[in-house]
Amino acid sequence: MMWDYGAGLWWAFGGIFMILFWVGLVILISWIVMKIVKGSSSESKSDALDIVKERYAKGEISKEEFEQIKKDLS
């Protein structure tokens, strides 16, 4: 009789750990996806700002246009 109680207890702990495992896995995957998405968007803003700086340095856009674009990208 005691053996059945102990076996049931281990099954309960196993179920809890399985749930924690899957929840942790989903959180980890979500975190990785968010880092990838956030990283790519910040890189694109940096690239765009570099292009605007280059265009301003070449004289293709005025200072007012440069400031407006820089403000829009921020």
C-alpha positions as CSV (number, residue, x, y, z in Angstrom):
1,M,0.0,0.0,0.0
2,M,2.8,2.4,0.8
3,W,4.5,1.5,-2.5
4,D,1.4,2.7,-4.5
5,Y,1.4,6.0,-2.7
6,G,5.1,6.5,-3.4
7,A,4.8,5.6,-7.0
8,G,1.9,8.0,-7.4
9,L,4.0,10.8,-5.8
10,W,6.8,10.2,-8.3
11,W,4.4,10.3,-11.2
12,A,3.0,13.6,-9.9
13,F,6.6,15.1,-9.7
14,G,7.3,13.8,-13.2
15,G,4.2,15.5,-14.5
16,I,5.2,18.8,-12.8
17,F,8.7,18.6,-14.2
18,M,7.4,17.8,-17.7
19,I,5.1,20.9,-17.6
20,L,8.0,23.1,-16.3
21,F,10.3,21.7,-19.0
22,W,7.8,22.6,-21.8
23,V,7.0,26.0,-20.4
24,G,10.7,26.7,-20.1
25,L,11.3,25.6,-23.6
26,V,8.5,27.9,-25.0
27,I,9.9,30.8,-23.0
28,L,13.5,30.2,-24.2
29,I,12.3,30.0,-27.9
30,S,10.3,33.1,-27.5
31,W,13.2,35.0,-26.0
32,I,15.5,33.9,-28.8
33,V,13.0,35.0,-31.4
34,M,12.6,38.4,-29.7
35,K,16.3,38.9,-29.6
36,I,16.7,38.1,-33.3
37,V,13.8,40.4,-34.3
38,K,15.0,43.2,-32.0
39,G,18.5,42.9,-33.2
40,S,17.6,43.0,-36.9
41,S,15.4,46.1,-36.5
42,S,18.1,48.0,-34.6
43,E,20.6,47.1,-37.3
44,S,18.4,48.3,-40.0
45,K,17.9,51.7,-38.2
46,S,21.7,52.0,-37.9
47,D,22.2,51.1,-41.5
48,A,19.5,53.7,-42.6
49,L,21.2,56.4,-40.4
50,D,24.6,55.6,-42.0
51,I,23.1,56.0,-45.4
52,V,21.6,59.4,-44.5
53,K,24.9,60.5,-43.0
54,E,26.6,59.5,-46.2
55,R,24.1,61.4,-48.4
56,Y,24.5,64.5,-46.2
57,A,28.2,64.3,-46.4
58,K,28.0,64.1,-50.2
59,G,25.7,67.1,-50.3
60,E,22.8,65.2,-51.7
61,I,20.4,66.4,-48.9
62,S,20.3,69.6,-46.9
63,K,20.8,70.0,-43.2
64,E,17.1,70.4,-42.6
65,E,16.3,67.2,-44.6
66,F,19.1,65.4,-42.7
67,E,17.7,66.5,-39.3
68,Q,14.1,65.5,-40.3
69,I,15.2,62.1,-41.5
70,K,17.3,61.5,-38.4
71,K,14.3,62.5,-36.2
72,D,12.0,60.2,-38.2
73,L,14.4,57.2,-37.7
74,S,14.7,57.7,-34.0
